[in-house]
Amino acid sequence: MSRRRCAALLLLLAACAGCGYRLLGSGGASALPPAVQSIAVLPFDNRTNRPEIEQRVTEEVARELSERSRLVVKTDAGATDAVLVGAVLSYGTTPVQFTDAGRATRVEATVSLQATLRQTADDQILWSQSGLIFKTQFDVPDDTTGFFDRETVALDDIARGAADVLVTSIFEGF
């Protein structure tokens, strides 16, 4: 009798192991229409005074789409099923930690983005968001020459984080 219970329990556990949740963007599933097989990620506009920020965001979004989806990512909008366009709206740094003498020792960098994904066949908007805000903090070295190196690393972190959230939002249809 206990063998039958054991076998029934194992069968139940095996059946339950296949149940579960996963994100739509994983494993090739997506909230995008099945007709969308390829996507062009056009260079984001830079509406800030910080050079290169749009390049970093564009590259990370394209990389994230390529790694996490079944979509073929291209740079030519004419040869794709959908086109992603975006803009870096703002960039700023704010000191958040100080020494007793008032010198900043930690800075928060903030970026605001907007992006729209359109189907090329009929120009239908598949997904759009504005006001996406991303933040990261970094330590300021004692000498001011290292500030820009740390700021550049922070920009890379922001670009990766922004790409992750943006691509997840596209796949989930938020």
N, C-alpha and C positions, 0 to 999 in steps of 0.2 A: 504494500500500500504506500509506503514512503517513497519507493522508487517512482511510482506514478505521480505522486505529488511533486517530487523533484523534477521529473520530466515536464510536467505541466508548468511549473514555475520557470524552468529554463526556456520553454517555448514562449511563455508570456514575456519574459525578459528579452528574448530575441526579437519578438514582434515590436516591443516598445523601443528597442534600440534604433529602429528605422524612423521613428517619429521624432519630430523636432522642428525647430525654426532655423531659418537662415536668412541672411539678407538677400534681397533680390539681385543685387549686383554681383554676388558671388556665384561661381559656377556657370556663368554665361547667361543666367536669367536676368531680366531687366523689365522695368516698367515702360521701356521704349517700344514702339511698334515693331513687329517682326520684320517689316520692310527696311528698317534701318540696320544696315550691315556695315556701313562705313561712315566715318565722321571726319570732318575737317576741323582742326583746332586752329583758328586764325590767331595771329599775334594779338594779345590784349593791348588795348590803348593804355597809355600812361598819362594820366591827368594829374600827376604829382610832379614835384621838383626833384624826386629821387631817381637818378638814372638806373637803368637795368632792372628795375623791379618788375616791370611787365614781362621781360624776357624770362625771368626766373619762374614767374607764375605760369606763363604759357607752357614752358618746357615741362614743369611738374604736372600740369593738368594733362598734357598729352601723354606723358609717361604713365600716369595713374590710370587713364582710360585704356591704354594699351595693355597694362599689366592685369587689370581687374575685369576685363570684358572680352567678349567675342568680337568686338568691333575692330575693323581695320581703321587705323588712325592715319590720316593723310594731312598734307598742308595745302592741297589744291581743292578749293571749294567746289569747283565745277565737276569734279569726278567723284563726288560723295553723295550719300543719301541724306546727310544732315550736316549742319554747320554750327559750330560753337563760337560765338563772339563774346568778348568781354572787355572790361575796363578796370584798371586799378584807379579808384576814385580818390583815395586819400592815403597818405602815409605820414606818420608822425612818431616822435619819440618823446617820452615823458619820464623825467627822473622819479623814481619811486623809493629810493633808499639813499640816505646821506650819511656822511661822517659828522662828527661833532663840529667840525669846522665849516660844514655846509656844502662840501663837495659831494657830487652824486657818485654813488658806488654801484648802483643798479638802475637800469633804464628799461622801460617797457616800450616796445615798438608795436605800433598798431597799423593795420592795413584794412581798407574797406574796398570791396569788389562788387561788381555787378556782372552778370553773364546771362546769355540767352542762347538756347539751342533751337534751331529751326530746321524743319524738314525741307530739303531743297526742291522736291517735286511740286509742292503747293505753297511753300513759304509759311506753313503752319508752325506756330510756336509749340514746341513739345515740352519745354521747360524754361522757366525764367525766374531769376531772383536778383534783387538788388539789395544793397545794404548788408552784404555778408561781411562780417567783421572778424578779423583774426589778430591775435595778440601773442607776443612772446616777450620774455624778459631776459636780459643778459647783464653780466657784471661788467663794470667799467674798470679797466686796469688803472694802476697808479699813474702811469705816464699816458698822456693823451694820444700818443701815436698809435696805440693799440685799439682805440675806440672804434675806428672805422673797420678794422678786421673783425671785431666782435659784432659790429652792426651788420656786416656782410653775412656772417654765420647766422645771425638772427633772421635776416631776410630769407635765407635758404630754409630755415625752420618754418617761417611763416608761409612760404610758397608751398612746402610739402603739406603742411596742415590745411591750407586753403584748398589745395588740389584734392586731398582726401575727402574733406567735407563737401566740396563742390561735386565731385564724381558720385559720392554716396547719395547726395541729394538728387542728382539726375536719375540714378538707377531706382531710387525709392519713389520718385515722382513727387517729392515734397515741393 
